Amino acid sequence: RLEGLSMVTGKIQCTLMKMGFKMKEMMDTMPFDQNCESLYFILDREKRQWYKCCRQFSPKFKCIEVQPTGWYSQRNEFGVSMPFNHEDAQMCFREKYSWDQNCPL
């Protein structure tokens, strides 16, 4: 939840993200992760679909559909699972790869 000044800046950031996602360009293959300014995993609640989106120094996203494959709960310093804490939980996704994705010519 947002409080104080972050409530104002948070709403602005959310609005910018929503606008960028509405202008998304669906890709068959994604650019390499290191070629993206930032990566986002976005859930479209209406379609119940996750997207991996790349922003390359423009307001528009380049996206591909992904499927969630695993969720790993947060662990403490001793490696004990803390299933009710979600701050450092990890979610894994699978995307479709083309045959030449990792072998640029």
C-alpha angles and dihedrals in degrees: 000000000000123000136181118345092352087065089066096041091042092055090049091050091048091050092050091049092050091049092048091048093050089055092048122145112218112223134200089212127017125231113256111279093243089058091061125090088214139351126221134185107210130187116214098206095194093056094032088228132134121219132196106215132191125200114204106189093295133090092247121089126223106214143183129188115255134184123222111241105174147004122207120194124229117273130208126231090277093053095253114147116246102195096179096054112082103176096097100022116134128221122196127208137192123215132187113261127203119225092254100041095109097032109064114191 
